[in-house]
Amino acid sequence: MKPKLLALGLSLSLFAAAQTNTAPTQLSLSAPENASSAFNPTEFSLSTDGSFANPYDPAQAELNVSFTSPAGKTVTVPAFWYQDFDRATLQPKGTAGWRVRFTPTLAGTWTASATFAKSSLKSAPLSFNVVASNAPGFVRIDKQNPRYFALDNGTNSFYFPIGLNIGWANQQPGENGSVLATYGRWLTQLSKNGGTIARVWMAPWSFAVEWNDTDLGDYSKRQLQAWLLDQVFEMAREKGVNIELTLINHGQFSSSTNDEWKDNPFNVANGGFLKSPDEFATNPKARDLFKRKLRYIAARYAAQPNLFAWEWWNEVNWTPIGGSDLKDWIVDMTGALKTWDPYNHLISSSYSTGGTSDLWAMPEVDFSQQHDYGARDPLVWGKSAVSSFTDTAPNKPVLLAEVGYSAGGTEAPLIRDKIHFHNSIWAAPFVGYASTGMYWWWDTFVDPENQWPQYKGLSDFLKGENLATMTGQNASVNTLNAAALTLQSKTRALIWLRSSAYDAGEANTAYTRALIARKGGPDWQYVMPIRYGSTVKVSGLGDGAYTAYWYAPQKNVWLSAVAVTVKGGSVTLSAPTFDKDLAVKLVPAGEPRTP
């Protein structure tokens, strides 16, 4: 199991919630400062003369806002208590108060009205205009092929997530805004290289709104963390990056693997009321407190259209929570979440492996997720791994949500990690995953070794392609020293050709031999043989004239365009000389390489 090291605890907000309850008699809703547009979040502020000892507790203050569309449909979302912060100093700024975030999906005139549930106190209706936009919208399951994802706005709706884990920044937020500066650098690098997804954790040492420095159910001391996550979402949205938000990391409820149970505020040893972590899933009070937090999280972040999905647990198998208790908990929490998330964001969870779990068949779980740190060649094991998920949940996407050459981090020679990283990106779509391999070591390998351009190759190659209309096949190669996989329909094919030597396992074998021969020092180089005269035979295409566009994944450049003819449903392509891998796109003659 890979170590997930805790950074130092985050600085506490100086903000403190009001200490007394005063029943509200006035309530008003203010128009947003900026113009509203479809599929972009809009924020409103609310004013009231009521005060609350704990505004995060809906038993004291359940404030909701109903939005009515131009078509007459009404949706209701919870408001949330908000403290602003100064970006330069990370100190509280202005007065805390109520906010509501909403993303309209239609252009036209909308109306909004706020209500305190207990008192039935309502604000006067507020009208606001929404203009059309070309924003991509929310991520859905693809209607053509439920093994993939799609966006719900625009004509080019197919969405293939390209990216990695960016779980947290180890800097403390008080260090001159380093968390935001670091996330800004990472998201910029990912975006400019074609990346479209990052997996982020609400861990105690990063963006969690509740831990042992707060009271259970009172998030006033972690408003800074909540605000920082706001900023990460905004930065990511501006750069076209979606976020998979992991709500619970396993360590919080584990006393054996990455043990954080010893620090958990639910633990009776810390003044809580649970004697063991497994009680979290079954104890009614614990469930109610988590629902309170879930309501707040949904109120604050559900309106973000670049929220790819909610992930209940990271690697829940490292906790003592049993399968039946877990499923019952997920059913309960999903029902609650859907009352506060009108956008119907996708939902999943994860195990450290987990391909055969019947969790994936649950209707409450929208897609499966795999984690793998076995140093295995994804070209070889990928298809069988995907099948282990689709055998259980055949009509759901499978995300390769965590992958790494090793669970222990990187070590010399780094060539093994670099090869494995490249292959996990390229092999994933060709073996049936609905994403690239989402690498884990973002802060110790991907960023310091500047591996970001590896994403650009696949992004360029897949640009404009709709994998939901294609099926995966093996292509025939004229040598045992290379292999090729295809994604194809009747009229086009995408092919990835790779040398058998370009594999982390082969590199490791070569390094071991060099060590035995006492040639494996820091200057050791892994030299791969040149592949001359390789051919790839592709079958299952319609007859006619085609163009083969060859691409160099190692350099991220298109190489050549070659006219070929398909006869009897097949064609043999002559590959350029290579030592690692090549890709080729086969399209009908006269069509551009990018649809």
Summary of the structure (lengths in Angstrom):
residues: 595
radius of gyration: 25.7
end to end distance: 42.6
largest distance: 83.4
contacts: 2011
relative contact order: 0.09
helix: 26%
strand: 28%
